[in-house]
């Protein structure tokens, strides 16, 4: 199975065991080479619309990242995931600046 397919399966929201909060709308990912030249993944976790980002704690983000990492490992993906979080609204604001 190709790495892309394994990664897609590992990050499939239908099967990924994420914490209930914050709700995740989607996860975008791309192959990435980190500053040391190691192959990695760059992930963008997009919280569902109307998620109050002020109520999201560091612990909850840590739990989310841990669940993602565990799923990647379970699917044979050993690349380190550099994970960033945002909201649907923040993405929309960023696209307005173009």
JODA-V102316 format. One record per residue. RES is the residue in three letters. SS is DSSP state (H for helix, E for strand, - for the rest). PHI is phi in whole degrees, -180 to 180 (none if undefined). OMEGA is omega in whole degrees, -180 to 180 (* if undefined). Layout:
RES/SS/PHI/OMEGA, RES/SS/PHI/OMEGA
This chain:
UNK/-/none/-179, UNK/-/-66/-180, UNK/H/-58/179, UNK/H/-57/-180, UNK/H/-66/178, UNK/H/-62/-180, UNK/H/-64/179, UNK/H/-58/179, UNK/H/-66/-179, UNK/H/-64/-176, UNK/-/-104/180, UNK/-/-69/-177, UNK/-/-63/179, UNK/-/-70/-177, UNK/-/-118/-179, UNK/-/-70/-177, UNK/-/-90/-180, UNK/-/-94/173, UNK/-/-60/-179, UNK/-/-66/179, UNK/-/-131/0, UNK/-/-79/-180, UNK/-/-70/-177, UNK/E/-106/178, UNK/E/-83/-180, UNK/E/-165/174, UNK/E/-127/176, UNK/E/-103/-179, UNK/E/-147/175, UNK/E/-151/174, UNK/E/-65/-173, UNK/E/-150/173, UNK/E/-111/-176, UNK/-/-76/-173, UNK/-/-66/177, UNK/-/-96/179, UNK/-/89/180, UNK/-/-78/175, UNK/E/-67/-176, UNK/E/-143/173, UNK/E/-124/172, UNK/E/-110/-178, UNK/E/-112/172, UNK/E/-121/178, UNK/E/-94/-178, UNK/E/-105/178, UNK/E/-71/-179, UNK/-/-60/180, UNK/-/-56/178, UNK/-/68/174, UNK/-/-71/179, UNK/-/-80/-175, UNK/H/-61/179, UNK/H/-67/-179, UNK/H/-94/179, UNK/-/-85/-178, UNK/-/-94/175, UNK/H/-61/178, UNK/H/-61/-179, UNK/H/-66/177, UNK/H/-65/177, UNK/H/-62/178, UNK/H/-63/178, UNK/H/-63/179, UNK/H/-63/179, UNK/H/-64/179, UNK/H/-63/178, UNK/H/-65/-179, UNK/H/-61/180, UNK/H/-62/179, UNK/H/-67/178, UNK/H/-59/180, UNK/H/-62/180, UNK/H/-62/179, UNK/-/-97/175, UNK/-/82/180, UNK/-/-94/-177, UNK/-/-105/178, UNK/-/-66/179, UNK/E/-72/179, UNK/E/-93/172, UNK/E/-83/-169, UNK/E/-108/178, UNK/E/-119/-180, UNK/E/-121/178, UNK/E/-155/176, UNK/E/-114/177, UNK/H/-58/-178, UNK/H/-64/179, UNK/H/-64/177, UNK/H/-63/180, UNK/H/-65/179, UNK/H/-63/180, UNK/H/-64/-179, UNK/H/-75/178, UNK/H/-70/-177, UNK/-/-78/-178, UNK/-/-70/*
